[in-house]
Amino acid sequence: MGVAPFRLHVTELRWLRDVERELLPMLRHSGMGLLVWSPSACGLLSGKYAVGAQATTVALAWLLLQPQVTSVILGAKRPEQLAENITAAEITLQPEELEQIRDASALPPEYPGWMFDLQGKYRRAQVEESQNRGQLRGS
């Protein structure tokens, strides 16, 4: 008797990337992989990127670099789309390009993290203002 297979259906869209917060660590811990479906956001990705490839191709190249992604299901309608998608395996993303992708697709902060940042910013402004007033009085 073996272990029952675990299946996770994920559409890789920026606004659905919350799976990265809890599911990817669980998969990593369990030694499991992730099969990504529709990484081109059902055709919403378009245009060019810094590496001279379609955004869909760059998204695929990025996904293929993720350690928990075991495979990607493509949804090309035409042979030329499939050919373009396949070139993702040949793209070498440079560290600065990976950083741009990470920054552009960063997950929004979770509560309470965003609250701490907001409160900290407010408090830092108060401290700075107080210090500036002290410097003006000492002048």
C-alpha positions as CSV (number, residue, x, y, z in Angstrom):
1,M,0.0,0.0,0.0
2,G,1.5,3.3,-1.1
3,V,0.9,6.9,-0.3
4,A,-2.1,8.5,-1.9
5,P,-1.0,11.1,-4.6
6,F,-1.5,14.7,-3.6
7,R,-2.7,17.1,-6.3
8,L,-2.6,20.8,-6.1
9,H,-4.1,22.9,-8.9
10,V,-2.7,26.4,-9.1
11,T,-3.1,29.1,-11.6
12,E,0.0,31.3,-11.5
13,L,-1.4,34.8,-11.5
14,R,0.0,37.6,-9.5
15,W,-3.2,38.1,-7.5
16,L,-3.4,34.4,-6.8
17,R,0.3,34.0,-5.7
18,D,-0.7,33.6,-2.0
19,V,0.1,29.9,-2.5
20,E,3.7,30.9,-2.1
21,R,3.2,31.9,1.5
22,E,1.9,28.6,2.9
23,L,1.7,25.9,0.2
24,L,5.2,26.2,-1.2
25,P,6.8,25.8,2.3
26,M,4.6,22.8,2.9
27,L,5.5,21.3,-0.4
28,R,9.2,21.9,0.2
29,H,9.0,20.4,3.7
30,S,7.1,17.4,2.4
31,G,9.5,16.9,-0.5
32,M,6.7,17.4,-3.0
33,G,6.5,19.4,-6.2
34,L,4.1,21.8,-7.8
35,L,2.6,21.5,-11.2
36,V,1.6,24.9,-12.5
37,W,-1.3,25.3,-14.9
38,S,-1.8,28.3,-17.1
39,P,1.4,30.3,-16.2
40,S,0.5,32.8,-18.9
41,A,-2.5,33.9,-16.9
42,C,-4.9,32.5,-19.5
43,G,-3.3,34.8,-22.1
44,L,-3.3,38.0,-20.1
45,L,0.5,38.2,-20.3
46,S,1.7,39.9,-23.4
47,G,4.4,42.3,-24.7
48,K,8.1,42.2,-24.5
49,Y,10.5,41.9,-21.6
50,A,14.2,42.9,-21.1
51,V,15.5,39.6,-22.4
52,G,13.8,40.2,-25.8
53,A,11.2,37.5,-25.3
54,Q,7.5,37.5,-24.8
55,A,6.3,38.0,-21.3
56,T,4.7,34.6,-21.3
57,T,8.1,33.0,-22.2
58,V,9.9,34.9,-19.5
59,A,7.2,33.8,-17.0
60,L,7.7,30.2,-18.0
61,A,11.5,30.6,-17.8
62,W,11.1,32.0,-14.3
63,L,8.7,29.2,-13.2
64,L,11.2,26.6,-14.5
65,L,13.8,28.1,-12.1
66,Q,11.6,27.7,-9.0
67,P,12.7,24.7,-7.0
68,Q,9.2,23.4,-6.1
69,V,7.9,23.6,-9.7
70,T,8.1,20.1,-11.2
71,S,6.4,20.9,-14.5
72,V,4.3,23.4,-16.3
73,I,1.1,22.8,-18.3
74,L,1.1,25.0,-21.4
75,G,-2.1,26.2,-23.0
76,A,-0.9,27.2,-26.5
77,K,-3.6,27.3,-29.2
78,R,-1.4,27.7,-32.2
79,P,1.9,26.0,-33.2
80,E,3.8,29.3,-33.1
81,Q,2.6,29.9,-29.5
82,L,3.9,26.4,-28.5
83,A,7.2,27.1,-30.2
84,E,7.6,30.4,-28.4
85,N,6.7,28.7,-25.0
86,I,9.3,26.0,-25.6
87,T,12.0,28.6,-26.0
88,A,11.6,29.4,-22.3
89,A,13.8,26.4,-21.5
90,E,16.6,28.1,-23.4
91,I,16.4,31.5,-21.7
92,T,19.0,32.4,-19.1
93,L,17.7,35.0,-16.8
94,Q,20.4,37.2,-15.3
95,P,20.5,38.0,-11.6
96,E,19.3,41.6,-12.3
97,E,16.4,40.3,-14.4
98,L,15.4,37.9,-11.7
99,E,15.5,40.8,-9.3
100,Q,13.3,42.9,-11.6
101,I,10.8,40.0,-11.9
102,R,10.8,39.5,-8.1
103,D,10.2,43.2,-7.5
104,A,7.5,43.5,-10.1
105,S,5.6,40.4,-8.8
106,A,6.3,40.7,-5.1
107,L,3.5,39.6,-2.9
108,P,1.8,42.4,-0.9
109,P,2.7,42.4,2.8
110,E,0.4,40.3,5.1
111,Y,-1.2,41.6,8.2
112,P,0.2,42.4,10.7
113,G,3.4,43.1,8.7
114,W,1.9,45.9,6.7
115,M,0.6,47.5,9.9
116,F,4.0,47.4,11.6
117,D,5.6,49.0,8.6
118,L,2.9,51.7,8.5
119,Q,3.2,52.4,12.3
120,G,6.9,52.3,12.1
121,K,7.0,54.8,9.3
122,Y,4.7,57.1,11.3
123,R,6.8,56.7,14.5
124,R,10.1,57.3,12.6
125,A,8.6,60.5,11.1
126,Q,7.7,61.7,14.7
127,V,11.2,60.9,16.0
128,E,12.8,62.7,13.0
129,E,10.6,65.7,13.5
130,S,11.4,65.8,17.2
131,Q,15.1,65.6,16.5
132,N,14.9,68.4,13.9
133,R,13.1,70.6,16.4
134,G,15.9,69.9,18.9
135,Q,18.6,70.9,16.4
136,L,16.7,74.1,15.6
137,R,16.6,75.1,19.2
138,G,20.3,74.3,19.7
139,S,21.3,76.5,16.7
